Amino acid sequence: MPIKIPELKRLPGEQGKLVVDPSSWIGGELLQSESWVHEMTRAEIQDVENATHNFELSGVDMLNITRKHFPLPIFGETLSKIRKQLLSGLGLTLIRGFPTQKYNRHQLATAFFGMGTHLGRAVSQNSKGHMLGHVKKLTDSDYNTDARERGYRTNVNQRFHSDSCDIVGLMVLQTPKAGGLSSIASTVTVHNKMLERHPDLTQVLYEPMYWDRRNEVPEGKDPWYILPVFNFVDGWFSCRYGRQYIDSTQRFAEVPRTTAQQKEALDTFDQLLSEFHLKMTFKVGDIQFLLNHTTVHGRTAFEDWPEPERARHLLRLWLCVDGERPLPAVLAERVRGGIVTAETRYHTPLEAE
């Protein structure tokens, strides 16, 4: 099914007003539509395979892949539509049917990274400098209570959040024995529903909020940053959310205590997310792309297979789309550069670290 861009046009937004944007959708209704799902054709798969093979022969380091290095005369047209869908449409896309089991890990990483160059520029996903990420259970810790951890390294329920990039991409290599459903919600819809039902609490989320950097602190910065949940810059709406990163700032004595009204506003936001989100079951070969400024995503807890080689495993990309959307300065700094500390060294690991 080809990608279909919604006809609804975006209007300039401002605090206290309903946001008019094509990225407003309700999960239950969206599941009945195929406008956001693309099934790859044989020609598109062959196009990616050819580009991957030619890039491997070039000897260029994966870190240096650009669209020039990874031409896609056929699938590139589809990715152009997907890019428009992400930036000017629903804010999400699911690509199905890529035969991941046909290729080795280096080829898969090259193919995924190469596809990403047609959507944006890769940025660092953690303080280690991972430009290619691995979503896989690596610890028994619960990141909801352990501020040293990030959710992608665990198998516990991953609460709704937005990542520090414009577009996040996932390629599914292995699915779990049970659980691990992908959850997505439109923050435009949640903002509007919250404004209709609880205008006083919506106002709270227009105000500054403290966010935990989870020990990945850039040079010269505090171990937290300050940003509202709902933001408007030059008429452009953006939402930054991750309840666990707000809650864990309370470990710092210098951070103000969360007020009862803030807690009520965040609880209400969570309740609306649970009401209007969609859930989907990933299949091997699925590739999901989301715009972080108008969607949040999460994942249900999962149980892995006993065999290590069958463990749930997704490749991840964080992509920056320079100059496409005005953002608050604090968010733009994180999005445009990714997570960078004094110890960061960019690389593209083929195995989870």
ChimeraX attribute file (.defattr): number of C-alpha atoms within 10 A of each C-alpha:
attribute: neighborCount
match mode: 1-to-1
recipient: residues
	/A:1	10
	/A:2	14
	/A:3	20
	/A:4	17
	/A:5	17
	/A:6	15
	/A:7	8
	/A:8	14
	/A:9	11
	/A:10	15
	/A:11	13
	/A:12	13
	/A:13	18
	/A:14	15
	/A:15	15
	/A:16	15
	/A:17	12
	/A:18	16
	/A:19	22
	/A:20	17
	/A:21	22
	/A:22	21
	/A:23	28
	/A:24	22
	/A:25	21
	/A:26	17
	/A:27	20
	/A:28	13
	/A:29	11
	/A:30	14
	/A:31	13
	/A:32	8
	/A:33	9
	/A:34	14
	/A:35	18
	/A:36	23
	/A:37	19
	/A:38	20
	/A:39	15
	/A:40	18
	/A:41	14
	/A:42	10
	/A:43	11
	/A:44	19
	/A:45	15
	/A:46	15
	/A:47	17
	/A:48	24
	/A:49	18
	/A:50	16
	/A:51	20
	/A:52	26
	/A:53	14
	/A:54	14
	/A:55	21
	/A:56	15
	/A:57	9
	/A:58	10
	/A:59	8
	/A:60	11
	/A:61	12
	/A:62	19
	/A:63	14
	/A:64	8
	/A:65	19
	/A:66	18
	/A:67	16
	/A:68	10
	/A:69	17
	/A:70	24
	/A:71	21
	/A:72	23
	/A:73	12
	/A:74	15
	/A:75	19
	/A:76	19
	/A:77	13
	/A:78	18
	/A:79	19
	/A:80	13
	/A:81	17
	/A:82	28
	/A:83	22
	/A:84	17
	/A:85	24
	/A:86	24
	/A:87	23
	/A:88	19
	/A:89	25
	/A:90	26
	/A:91	25
	/A:92	26
	/A:93	23
	/A:94	20
	/A:95	19
	/A:96	20
	/A:97	16
	/A:98	21
	/A:99	14
	/A:100	18
	/A:101	12
	/A:102	9
	/A:103	12
	/A:104	9
	/A:105	14
	/A:106	16
	/A:107	18
	/A:108	22
	/A:109	22
	/A:110	26
	/A:111	21
	/A:112	21
	/A:113	27
	/A:114	24
	/A:115	23
	/A:116	25
	/A:117	20
	/A:118	22
	/A:119	24
	/A:120	19
	/A:121	22
	/A:122	27
	/A:123	25
	/A:124	28
	/A:125	24
	/A:126	18
	/A:127	19
	/A:128	18
	/A:129	21
	/A:130	25
	/A:131	24
	/A:132	26
	/A:133	26
	/A:134	24
	/A:135	19
	/A:136	21
	/A:137	20
	/A:138	13
	/A:139	13
	/A:140	10
	/A:141	18
	/A:142	18
	/A:143	23
	/A:144	19
	/A:145	11
	/A:146	13
	/A:147	19
	/A:148	13
	/A:149	16
	/A:150	16
	/A:151	22
	/A:152	20
	/A:153	19
	/A:154	20
	/A:155	26
	/A:156	20
	/A:157	18
	/A:158	23
	/A:159	20
	/A:160	21
	/A:161	21
	/A:162	23
	/A:163	22
	/A:164	26
	/A:165	28
	/A:166	29
	/A:167	28
	/A:168	22
	/A:169	23
	/A:170	22
	/A:171	27
	/A:172	21
	/A:173	22
	/A:174	21
	/A:175	23
	/A:176	18
	/A:177	14
	/A:178	13
	/A:179	16
	/A:180	23
	/A:181	19
	/A:182	17
	/A:183	21
	/A:184	23
	/A:185	28
	/A:186	27
	/A:187	30
	/A:188	25
	/A:189	25
	/A:190	26
	/A:191	26
	/A:192	19
	/A:193	17
	/A:194	21
	/A:195	19
	/A:196	14
	/A:197	11
	/A:198	14
	/A:199	15
	/A:200	14
	/A:201	19
	/A:202	25
	/A:203	16
	/A:204	19
	/A:205	20
	/A:206	17
	/A:207	14
	/A:208	14
	/A:209	18
	/A:210	21
	/A:211	24
	/A:212	23
	/A:213	20
	/A:214	17
	/A:215	14
	/A:216	19
	/A:217	18
	/A:218	17
	/A:219	11
	/A:220	8
	/A:221	10
	/A:222	12
	/A:223	16
	/A:224	19
	/A:225	17
	/A:226	15
	/A:227	20
	/A:228	20
	/A:229	22
	/A:230	22
	/A:231	23
	/A:232	18
	/A:233	15
	/A:234	12
	/A:235	15
	/A:236	18
	/A:237	25
	/A:238	22
	/A:239	25
	/A:240	22
	/A:241	25
	/A:242	21
	/A:243	17
	/A:244	20
	/A:245	20
	/A:246	19
	/A:247	18
	/A:248	20
	/A:249	24
	/A:250	16
	/A:251	11
	/A:252	12
	/A:253	8
	/A:254	8
	/A:255	13
	/A:256	11
	/A:257	14
	/A:258	14
	/A:259	9
	/A:260	9
	/A:261	12
	/A:262	18
	/A:263	14
	/A:264	13
	/A:265	20
	/A:266	21
	/A:267	13
	/A:268	18
	/A:269	23
	/A:270	16
	/A:271	13
	/A:272	18
	/A:273	23
	/A:274	16
	/A:275	14
	/A:276	19
	/A:277	25
	/A:278	21
	/A:279	17
	/A:280	12
	/A:281	11
	/A:282	20
	/A:283	14
	/A:284	19
	/A:285	20
	/A:286	21
	/A:287	24
	/A:288	19
	/A:289	24
	/A:290	25
	/A:291	28
	/A:292	26
	/A:293	28
	/A:294	27
	/A:295	29
	/A:296	24
	/A:297	25
	/A:298	22
	/A:299	22
	/A:300	16
	/A:301	16
	/A:302	19
	/A:303	16
	/A:304	20
	/A:305	14
	/A:306	10
	/A:307	7
	/A:308	8
	/A:309	9
	/A:310	14
	/A:311	18
	/A:312	23
	/A:313	22
	/A:314	22
	/A:315	23
	/A:316	25
	/A:317	26
	/A:318	26
	/A:319	29
	/A:320	25
	/A:321	17
	/A:322	13
	/A:323	8
	/A:324	10
	/A:325	15
	/A:326	16
	/A:327	20
	/A:328	14
	/A:329	11
	/A:330	11
	/A:331	21
	/A:332	18
	/A:333	14
	/A:334	19
	/A:335	24
	/A:336	20
	/A:337	17
	/A:338	25
	/A:339	23
	/A:340	21
	/A:341	18
	/A:342	12
	/A:343	12
	/A:344	16
	/A:345	13
	/A:346	18
	/A:347	16
	/A:348	19
	/A:349	15
	/A:350	16
	/A:351	13
	/A:352	16
	/A:353	11
